[in-house]
Amino acid sequence: MMPREVLRGKLSEEELRHVRRRYEVIGDIAIIDVPAEIEHRKMVIANTLTYLQNINVVLQKIGDVHGENRIRDYDLLLGDRTETIHKENGYRFKLDPTKVYFTGELASERKRVLDQVRNGETILCTFAGIGPYPIAIAKHRDVRIYAIEINPIAYRYMNENLELNKVADKICAICGDVRDVVPSIGECFDRIIMPTPIGDDFLDLDLDFLKKVGW
């Protein structure tokens, strides 16, 4: 949460009313949304954030997530890099949020999915990104996972993260389009993990490769 009290005295009361209370922190990078009404005060907000947490880089959102790689455009307000290591529930994820899709806000959802997985499952994870779902599962379960990602940069980070979290022996990372890759694997799965709403477009394909007693 963005404590407006910290900005009081730096911004007018009218400007304070436009400050977004929520912002995301990925590693040591803060990602903020600055309304047009206070665009001219964005550097004041960015500098203030560096005093609140271990923030060394501040990015400003520009537009929405777009394209098949699900990335967003940003303005670099503070810092000289955009790569970081994000820590979540004992895992470490190396990434560049300007080049790959990732949000720490799904940490509880990843934990929920993990809690449902049983040892011995063969799992397909589509749109795997930098690997948060497969890594979380592989760290705690004796499973075999196929993780598919079409963005070559995210795929590279996923492979680095498999090594970083010592789960490369349980996960087969594949770079490609799920429509081509899934049929080529040649087996059905106990569980298929896919994000929404993107995964909705591939539901028929995934169901074709889900075991009758699968999830």
Backbone bond lengths (Angstrom), bond angles and torsions (degrees), N, CA, C in turn:
res aa  C-N    CA-C-N  psi(-1)  N-CA   C-N-CA  omega(-1)  CA-C   N-CA-C  phi
1 M - - - 1.467 - - 1.526 109.84 -
2 M 1.325 116.15 143.93 1.458 121.86 177.63 1.525 108.56 -92.31
3 P 1.348 118.55 106.36 1.464 119.86 -179.83 1.525 111.30 -71.69
4 R 1.306 116.54 111.29 1.459 120.09 -177.65 1.523 111.42 -63.82
5 E 1.343 116.31 -24.61 1.459 119.26 -179.37 1.530 111.27 -60.39
6 V 1.341 116.01 -33.95 1.463 119.86 -179.90 1.520 110.92 -66.97
7 L 1.329 116.23 -28.98 1.462 120.53 -179.34 1.523 112.66 -90.04
8 R 1.322 116.06 -9.86 1.465 119.37 179.95 1.532 108.80 -65.31
9 G 1.297 116.03 130.60 1.460 121.23 -174.62 1.516 111.86 98.87
10 K 1.342 115.35 -23.85 1.462 120.38 176.03 1.527 110.69 -98.06
11 L 1.338 115.49 -30.75 1.460 122.00 176.19 1.519 108.80 -120.32
12 S 1.315 116.04 153.31 1.466 119.68 176.30 1.532 109.48 -72.06
13 E 1.337 116.38 165.20 1.465 120.04 178.95 1.530 110.68 -61.47
14 E 1.311 116.37 -36.88 1.466 120.05 177.71 1.528 110.58 -64.62
15 E 1.325 116.65 -43.10 1.468 120.52 178.68 1.525 111.30 -65.56
16 L 1.324 116.64 -38.31 1.466 120.70 -179.58 1.519 112.16 -59.83
17 R 1.321 116.50 -32.36 1.462 120.03 -178.86 1.531 112.20 -65.40
18 H 1.325 116.64 -20.94 1.467 120.79 -178.51 1.537 113.03 -94.87
19 V 1.320 117.08 -6.47 1.469 120.10 -178.21 1.528 110.16 -69.61
20 R 1.320 117.01 127.98 1.461 121.77 175.77 1.530 109.02 -70.91
21 R 1.311 115.91 130.33 1.467 119.45 -178.82 1.528 112.28 -75.65
22 R 1.315 116.98 -27.35 1.462 120.20 -177.11 1.530 111.20 -101.29
23 Y 1.312 115.22 140.66 1.455 121.46 170.19 1.522 106.98 -148.07
24 E 1.315 116.61 157.10 1.464 120.21 -177.27 1.517 110.33 -105.28
25 V 1.321 115.57 143.04 1.459 121.61 175.28 1.523 108.28 -116.92
26 I 1.316 116.20 121.66 1.460 122.95 175.64 1.523 106.99 -118.38
27 G 1.318 116.57 110.79 1.457 119.66 -173.54 1.515 109.72 62.46
28 D 1.325 116.28 -122.59 1.471 119.60 176.45 1.528 110.93 -106.87
29 I 1.335 116.13 23.65 1.464 122.14 179.76 1.523 110.05 -109.56
30 A 1.321 116.87 125.53 1.465 121.68 173.36 1.523 108.45 -96.68
31 I 1.321 115.85 135.55 1.464 121.64 179.29 1.519 107.94 -116.44
32 I 1.331 116.17 118.59 1.461 120.35 -173.58 1.525 111.41 -120.93
33 D 1.319 113.86 155.84 1.464 122.43 175.43 1.523 106.68 -115.07
34 V 1.322 116.95 118.20 1.465 121.20 -176.39 1.528 109.36 -110.60
35 P 1.328 118.29 113.72 1.467 120.94 178.00 1.526 111.64 -61.18
36 A 1.321 116.16 153.79 1.466 121.17 -177.83 1.521 111.91 -58.36
37 E 1.347 116.61 -31.30 1.473 120.49 -177.06 1.525 112.62 -63.49
38 I 1.332 117.28 -24.71 1.473 119.51 -179.12 1.530 111.43 -125.90
39 E 1.326 116.06 24.34 1.463 120.77 178.43 1.524 110.79 -54.56
40 H 1.327 116.83 -37.32 1.467 120.94 -177.70 1.527 112.42 -70.96
41 R 1.340 117.73 -7.77 1.466 121.90 -179.27 1.532 112.04 -110.56
42 K 1.315 116.54 12.58 1.467 119.56 -173.90 1.532 112.94 -62.70
43 M 1.324 118.31 -33.42 1.461 119.60 -179.04 1.527 111.43 -71.52
44 V 1.314 116.93 -31.23 1.471 120.23 175.48 1.526 109.24 -63.64
45 I 1.332 115.98 -45.42 1.466 120.96 179.03 1.525 110.43 -63.76
46 A 1.326 117.00 -44.88 1.466 121.31 -178.52 1.522 111.36 -61.74
47 N 1.312 117.06 -45.99 1.464 120.45 -179.95 1.520 111.92 -64.55
48 T 1.331 116.80 -35.35 1.462 120.61 178.85 1.522 111.11 -64.26
49 L 1.326 117.18 -37.93 1.461 121.13 -179.07 1.521 112.70 -60.27
50 T 1.310 117.04 -33.61 1.464 119.55 -177.35 1.521 111.97 -67.64
51 Y 1.321 117.81 -16.33 1.465 121.12 178.04 1.528 112.20 -92.38
52 L 1.327 117.52 -11.65 1.462 120.56 -175.11 1.522 112.78 -91.91
53 Q 1.303 118.12 -34.51 1.460 122.84 -177.77 1.516 108.94 -141.53
54 N 1.328 115.32 -176.45 1.457 120.18 176.78 1.528 109.20 -79.59
55 I 1.340 115.26 66.86 1.462 122.46 -177.08 1.526 109.34 -105.74
56 N 1.326 116.03 124.42 1.463 121.16 177.71 1.524 112.73 -115.99
57 V 1.332 115.88 -14.29 1.464 121.45 -178.54 1.524 108.25 -135.97
58 V 1.332 116.78 139.03 1.466 120.85 176.02 1.526 108.74 -127.36
59 L 1.334 115.38 126.17 1.461 122.37 176.83 1.516 109.41 -113.25
60 Q 1.321 116.14 140.96 1.461 121.34 175.01 1.523 109.08 -105.19
61 K 1.335 117.00 128.89 1.458 121.55 177.72 1.525 110.53 -63.66
62 I 1.325 115.38 134.93 1.461 121.47 173.70 1.532 107.16 -126.38
63 G 1.304 117.28 101.66 1.463 120.55 -179.95 1.518 112.96 81.56
64 D 1.333 115.04 -170.65 1.458 122.40 -176.01 1.523 111.34 -102.52
65 V 1.321 116.04 169.03 1.458 121.80 172.40 1.530 108.43 -61.20
66 H 1.332 117.13 136.58 1.469 119.73 -175.14 1.525 111.25 -147.58
67 G 1.328 115.29 163.01 1.460 122.17 174.97 1.518 113.64 75.68
68 E 1.333 115.88 169.33 1.458 119.75 -178.25 1.523 112.27 -69.88
69 N 1.325 117.38 -17.40 1.463 120.16 176.79 1.525 112.95 -88.15
70 R 1.337 116.58 -3.30 1.469 123.30 173.23 1.533 112.23 56.12
71 I 1.321 116.75 45.96 1.456 119.53 179.11 1.528 110.21 -108.30
72 R 1.316 115.15 166.94 1.458 122.24 -178.42 1.526 108.36 -125.91
73 D 1.312 116.97 152.00 1.463 121.13 174.87 1.526 109.46 -86.91
74 Y 1.335 115.20 145.61 1.459 120.94 -178.60 1.521 110.52 -136.95
75 D 1.325 115.20 157.15 1.459 123.22 165.44 1.519 107.42 -103.33
76 L 1.324 117.70 130.47 1.459 121.49 175.91 1.526 108.16 -84.61
77 L 1.336 116.20 106.51 1.464 120.83 -177.16 1.520 112.22 -87.02
78 L 1.322 116.37 -41.83 1.461 121.30 179.93 1.519 109.64 -137.69
79 G 1.333 116.15 146.13 1.456 120.82 178.67 1.514 112.20 102.02
80 D 1.333 114.77 169.57 1.465 119.59 -177.33 1.526 112.44 -125.25
81 R 1.339 116.78 17.50 1.462 121.45 178.85 1.520 108.59 -154.56
82 T 1.331 116.16 166.57 1.468 119.98 177.46 1.532 111.76 -130.18
83 E 1.314 117.79 6.38 1.467 121.56 175.46 1.522 109.51 -94.01
84 T 1.329 116.03 143.60 1.462 120.29 -178.29 1.518 109.61 -153.66
85 I 1.323 116.76 172.85 1.464 122.67 171.50 1.519 107.90 -118.48
86 H 1.316 115.23 120.17 1.466 122.21 -178.05 1.525 109.06 -99.91
87 K 1.326 116.46 133.17 1.466 121.43 179.03 1.525 109.57 -105.55
88 E 1.348 115.09 133.31 1.468 120.66 -177.55 1.525 109.55 -149.05
89 N 1.310 116.62 116.46 1.471 121.91 175.06 1.526 113.31 50.66
90 G 1.326 116.17 36.74 1.459 119.85 178.55 1.516 114.95 90.79
91 Y 1.338 118.02 -4.13 1.461 121.92 177.14 1.528 108.93 -99.22
92 R 1.337 115.44 159.46 1.463 120.94 174.57 1.524 108.81 -125.52
93 F 1.322 114.95 129.52 1.459 120.84 -178.93 1.528 109.55 -121.65
94 K 1.318 116.24 116.11 1.461 121.27 174.67 1.518 108.23 -87.86
95 L 1.327 116.95 133.44 1.469 119.56 -177.05 1.517 111.63 -165.97
96 D 1.315 114.43 166.95 1.459 123.71 170.92 1.526 106.70 -125.44
97 P 1.342 118.50 105.70 1.466 120.51 -175.28 1.523 114.63 -63.41
98 T 1.325 117.93 -13.71 1.463 119.75 176.77 1.531 111.89 -83.27
99 K 1.338 116.78 -9.56 1.464 120.49 -176.14 1.524 113.72 -122.05
100 V 1.346 116.61 -13.87 1.468 120.44 -178.87 1.523 109.11 -138.12
101 Y 1.334 115.30 161.63 1.466 119.60 176.18 1.527 109.96 -91.15
102 F 1.329 115.53 128.83 1.467 121.19 174.07 1.516 108.32 -161.73
103 T 1.328 115.68 142.04 1.457 120.37 170.27 1.518 109.55 -142.48
104 G 1.306 115.95 131.90 1.457 120.91 176.27 1.513 112.40 -73.32
105 E 1.325 116.73 -11.55 1.462 120.67 -178.41 1.527 112.32 -69.07
106 L 1.329 117.09 -11.84 1.465 121.01 178.15 1.528 112.39 -95.69
107 A 1.322 117.40 11.86 1.468 120.44 -178.36 1.523 111.91 -57.88
108 S 1.326 117.39 -43.37 1.467 120.23 -179.52 1.528 111.30 -68.04
109 E 1.332 117.29 -33.26 1.464 120.93 176.73 1.525 110.48 -67.59
110 R 1.325 116.70 -39.19 1.464 119.78 177.24 1.531 110.51 -63.52
111 K 1.329 116.36 -38.82 1.470 120.36 177.41 1.529 110.14 -66.20
112 R 1.319 117.46 -38.87 1.467 121.02 179.56 1.528 110.87 -62.79
113 V 1.329 116.36 -43.84 1.464 120.73 179.07 1.526 110.26 -65.04
114 L 1.332 116.65 -44.61 1.464 121.07 178.39 1.524 111.24 -55.31
115 D 1.302 117.42 -43.26 1.468 121.52 -177.15 1.528 112.70 -63.06
116 Q 1.331 117.38 -20.58 1.465 121.03 -179.11 1.526 113.06 -89.10
117 V 1.322 116.56 -16.71 1.467 121.01 -174.50 1.527 110.71 -79.90
118 R 1.338 115.23 139.81 1.456 121.26 178.20 1.528 110.23 -111.34
119 N 1.316 116.51 153.86 1.462 120.99 176.40 1.522 110.18 -58.32
120 G 1.332 115.46 145.63 1.456 120.99 175.90 1.515 115.03 90.94
121 E 1.327 117.72 -3.99 1.464 119.95 -178.45 1.528 111.78 -74.78
122 T 1.329 114.74 149.45 1.461 121.91 167.25 1.522 106.32 -105.84
123 I 1.331 115.98 122.75 1.464 121.22 -168.19 1.527 110.71 -122.05
124 L 1.322 115.19 139.76 1.466 121.93 171.60 1.519 108.17 -108.67
125 C 1.327 116.35 126.72 1.466 121.36 175.60 1.522 107.78 -118.04
126 T 1.333 116.59 108.09 1.461 120.86 178.90 1.524 109.74 -90.11
127 F 1.330 116.52 155.20 1.471 121.49 -178.93 1.530 109.43 51.59
128 A 1.334 115.35 50.91 1.469 121.88 -169.79 1.517 113.77 -73.42
129 G 1.332 118.28 -15.39 1.457 120.05 178.38 1.519 111.98 61.19
130 I 1.324 116.28 -133.57 1.467 121.27 -179.91 1.526 111.93 -85.62
131 G 1.340 116.64 2.36 1.458 120.72 172.92 1.515 119.02 101.47
132 P 1.345 120.88 17.85 1.470 119.32 -175.19 1.526 114.73 -61.74
133 Y 1.334 117.91 -43.30 1.473 119.53 -179.82 1.530 111.86 -66.94
134 P 1.337 119.08 -54.34 1.466 118.22 -179.38 1.524 113.69 -61.13
135 I 1.321 117.33 -36.17 1.464 119.76 179.84 1.521 110.81 -66.86
136 A 1.328 117.34 -44.86 1.466 120.70 179.60 1.524 110.77 -58.69
137 I 1.332 116.74 -41.41 1.463 120.78 -178.93 1.526 111.01 -71.32
138 A 1.324 116.46 -46.54 1.463 120.66 -175.81 1.525 112.78 -65.27
139 K 1.327 117.53 -27.30 1.466 120.58 179.11 1.524 111.90 -68.34
140 H 1.329 116.81 -24.91 1.466 119.83 -172.41 1.524 114.79 -121.51
141 R 1.322 118.65 -5.29 1.452 120.70 -177.45 1.533 110.84 -133.33
142 D 1.325 115.17 150.04 1.460 121.29 174.61 1.523 107.10 -87.56
143 V 1.314 116.61 92.22 1.462 122.54 -172.81 1.528 110.43 -138.39
144 R 1.324 114.87 171.19 1.467 122.29 172.02 1.515 106.92 -123.90
145 I 1.333 117.06 126.09 1.461 121.33 -172.80 1.524 110.67 -126.00
146 Y 1.341 115.39 135.01 1.461 122.28 168.83 1.525 106.85 -104.97
147 A 1.326 116.79 120.54 1.464 121.60 -177.16 1.527 108.89 -116.40
148 I 1.330 115.93 118.56 1.468 121.06 -174.62 1.524 110.37 -111.00
149 E 1.320 116.79 133.23 1.466 122.14 178.35 1.526 109.18 -144.64
150 I 1.330 116.46 132.57 1.464 120.64 -176.27 1.531 112.99 -87.04
151 N 1.323 117.51 -25.41 1.466 121.86 -179.32 1.530 108.95 -78.11
152 P 1.335 118.90 114.56 1.468 120.23 -176.68 1.524 113.62 -62.62
153 I 1.328 117.40 -28.42 1.467 119.49 178.28 1.524 110.18 -71.89
154 A 1.327 116.51 -43.55 1.466 119.96 176.49 1.525 110.44 -63.48
155 Y 1.318 116.49 -38.80 1.470 121.45 177.92 1.530 110.78 -60.46
156 R 1.330 116.16 -42.37 1.472 119.71 178.35 1.525 110.58 -62.75
157 Y 1.331 115.83 -44.71 1.465 118.78 178.19 1.529 111.12 -63.87
158 M 1.329 117.10 -38.11 1.461 119.72 179.25 1.525 110.30 -59.23
159 N 1.312 117.25 -45.18 1.461 119.87 179.28 1.525 111.76 -63.03
160 E 1.325 116.70 -39.04 1.464 119.63 175.83 1.523 110.75 -63.44
161 N 1.330 116.37 -39.72 1.460 120.46 -178.17 1.524 112.62 -71.79
162 L 1.323 117.27 -30.55 1.461 119.80 174.87 1.523 110.24 -62.07
163 E 1.323 116.31 -41.88 1.464 120.64 177.51 1.529 110.67 -70.21
164 L 1.310 115.85 -41.58 1.464 120.97 -178.27 1.527 111.45 -60.15
165 N 1.328 115.75 -35.71 1.469 121.09 -177.97 1.530 113.29 -101.52
166 K 1.345 115.83 5.28 1.466 122.16 174.11 1.535 113.03 59.04
167 V 1.336 116.49 46.01 1.470 120.94 177.96 1.531 112.09 -128.72
168 A 1.326 116.97 15.70 1.466 120.26 -176.43 1.524 112.33 -61.91
169 D 1.331 117.66 -24.62 1.463 120.77 -178.81 1.527 112.77 -75.99
170 K 1.333 117.62 -13.66 1.462 121.23 -178.38 1.528 113.34 -104.77
171 I 1.324 116.95 -11.90 1.465 120.67 -171.99 1.520 110.61 -124.48
172 C 1.315 115.76 128.49 1.463 122.06 173.41 1.524 107.63 -101.37
173 A 1.332 116.41 105.04 1.464 121.37 -179.82 1.525 109.38 -87.46
174 I 1.335 115.88 132.92 1.462 121.32 -177.34 1.523 109.17 -131.23
175 C 1.326 116.83 132.10 1.462 121.46 177.49 1.528 108.39 -98.73
176 G 1.334 116.03 119.02 1.455 119.31 179.71 1.511 112.12 165.63
177 D 1.323 115.33 -179.87 1.458 123.10 178.57 1.528 108.75 -83.54
178 V 1.321 117.40 129.88 1.468 120.29 -176.76 1.531 111.72 -57.74
179 R 1.337 117.10 -30.55 1.465 119.87 -179.32 1.523 112.01 -65.12
180 D 1.328 116.04 -27.50 1.462 120.50 177.67 1.526 111.88 -93.57
181 V 1.322 115.95 -39.22 1.466 120.62 -172.15 1.523 112.84 -74.12
182 V 1.338 117.24 -46.41 1.470 120.03 -173.62 1.530 112.30 -57.24
183 P 1.352 119.40 -48.33 1.475 118.25 178.87 1.528 112.94 -62.31
184 S 1.339 116.89 -29.17 1.466 119.97 -176.57 1.528 112.75 -76.44
185 I 1.325 117.78 -17.67 1.471 120.26 179.91 1.525 110.60 -66.88
186 G 1.325 116.05 -37.17 1.456 120.13 172.78 1.510 116.49 80.97
187 E 1.331 117.57 26.70 1.459 119.73 174.54 1.519 110.56 -152.58
188 C 1.342 115.04 165.56 1.459 120.78 176.48 1.523 109.50 -100.50
189 F 1.322 115.79 162.85 1.459 120.60 -169.98 1.526 111.90 -121.40
190 D 1.329 114.59 149.81 1.463 120.50 175.27 1.524 110.90 -73.59
191 R 1.327 114.76 -30.08 1.467 119.29 -176.08 1.522 109.14 -149.40
192 I 1.328 116.37 138.75 1.464 121.64 175.69 1.519 108.28 -122.76
193 I 1.327 115.43 125.92 1.461 121.70 179.98 1.519 107.92 -110.89
194 M 1.331 116.17 123.43 1.462 120.04 178.71 1.524 108.88 -146.57
195 P 1.331 116.93 140.91 1.463 119.79 -178.42 1.521 111.56 -75.88
196 T 1.321 115.55 156.02 1.466 121.14 171.28 1.530 107.41 -112.66
197 P 1.352 120.24 150.03 1.470 124.67 5.67 1.529 114.64 -86.00
198 I 1.337 118.06 -6.77 1.468 119.68 -175.58 1.522 111.11 -59.30
199 G 1.317 116.92 -43.53 1.450 120.85 -177.01 1.507 114.03 -62.70
200 D 1.345 117.29 -23.72 1.466 120.32 -179.64 1.525 112.02 -57.97
201 D 1.330 116.52 -33.76 1.466 120.73 -178.47 1.529 112.25 -70.29
202 F 1.341 116.86 -15.76 1.463 121.15 -176.41 1.525 111.74 -115.58
203 L 1.322 116.30 14.13 1.459 120.74 -174.74 1.526 112.01 -60.04
204 D 1.333 117.23 -43.28 1.466 120.19 -179.35 1.523 111.43 -61.82
205 L 1.329 116.16 -41.60 1.464 120.31 179.58 1.518 110.43 -63.19
206 D 1.332 116.35 -47.30 1.459 120.09 -177.20 1.524 111.91 -64.58
207 L 1.323 117.35 -39.09 1.464 120.59 -178.85 1.526 111.67 -65.00
208 D 1.327 116.79 -27.86 1.465 120.36 177.60 1.526 111.67 -64.06
209 F 1.332 116.40 -23.87 1.464 120.33 -175.57 1.528 112.45 -114.07
210 L 1.312 116.19 18.02 1.461 121.51 176.60 1.524 109.23 -99.25
211 K 1.330 116.53 130.46 1.461 119.66 177.80 1.525 109.68 -59.69
212 K 1.316 116.49 152.45 1.461 120.69 -176.99 1.521 112.18 -58.73
213 V 1.330 116.71 -27.71 1.472 119.93 178.25 1.525 110.43 -104.07
214 G 1.341 116.78 16.72 1.460 121.05 -177.08 1.514 112.77 -83.14
215 W 1.360 113.54 176.94 1.471 121.13 -175.74 1.529 109.87 -116.21
